[in-house]
């Protein structure tokens, strides 16, 4: 397994763990659509969405076009 595959596996494992954390949080606290759409600073939803976006951006970076 090369370093790229290993890094991808690490990121996928982090994403799964993050999703499990979300599942446990919402099971204990319920889901707040209002907080999901407009999370307050330092809230669980804010950090979850940021962490998830960071992982997704590394796994599948945005396509850049060259002209």
C-alpha positions in Angstrom: 0.0 0.0 0.0 1.5 3.3 -1.0 1.3 6.5 1.1 -1.6 7.9 -0.8 -3.7 4.8 -0.2 -2.7 4.9 3.5 -3.7 8.5 3.8 -7.0 7.9 2.1 -7.7 5.0 4.5 -6.9 7.3 7.5 -9.2 10.0 6.2 -12.0 7.5 5.6 -11.6 6.1 9.1 -11.7 9.7 10.5 -14.9 10.4 8.5 -16.6 7.3 9.8 -15.6 8.1 13.4 -16.9 11.7 12.9 -20.2 10.4 11.5 -20.5 8.1 14.5 -19.9 11.1 16.8 -22.7 12.9 15.0 -25.0 9.9 15.4 -24.3 9.7 19.1 -24.7 13.5 19.6 -28.1 13.6 17.9 -29.2 10.5 19.7 -28.5 12.2 23.0 -29.4 15.8 22.2 -31.8 15.5 19.2 -31.3 17.2 15.9 -31.7 20.9 15.6 -32.4 22.0 12.0 -32.0 25.6 13.0 -28.6 25.0 14.5 -27.6 22.9 11.5 -28.4 25.7 9.0 -27.0 28.5 11.1 -24.6 27.0 13.7 -23.3 29.3 16.5 -19.6 29.7 16.9 -17.9 26.8 18.7 -21.1 24.7 18.5 -21.0 20.9 17.9 -22.6 21.5 14.5 -20.0 24.1 13.5 -17.1 21.9 14.3 -18.7 18.8 12.8 -19.3 20.6 9.5 -15.8 22.1 9.4 -14.1 18.8 10.2 -16.3 17.0 7.6 -15.5 19.6 4.9 -11.8 19.4 5.7 -11.8 15.6 5.2 -14.0 15.7 2.1 -11.8 18.4 0.5 -8.7 16.3 1.1 -10.3 13.1 -0.2 -11.8 14.8 -3.3 -10.2 18.2 -3.9 -12.0 20.8 -6.0 -11.4 20.5 -9.8 -9.2 23.3 -11.1 -9.2 24.1 -14.8 -6.2 25.2 -16.7 -6.5 27.5 -19.6 
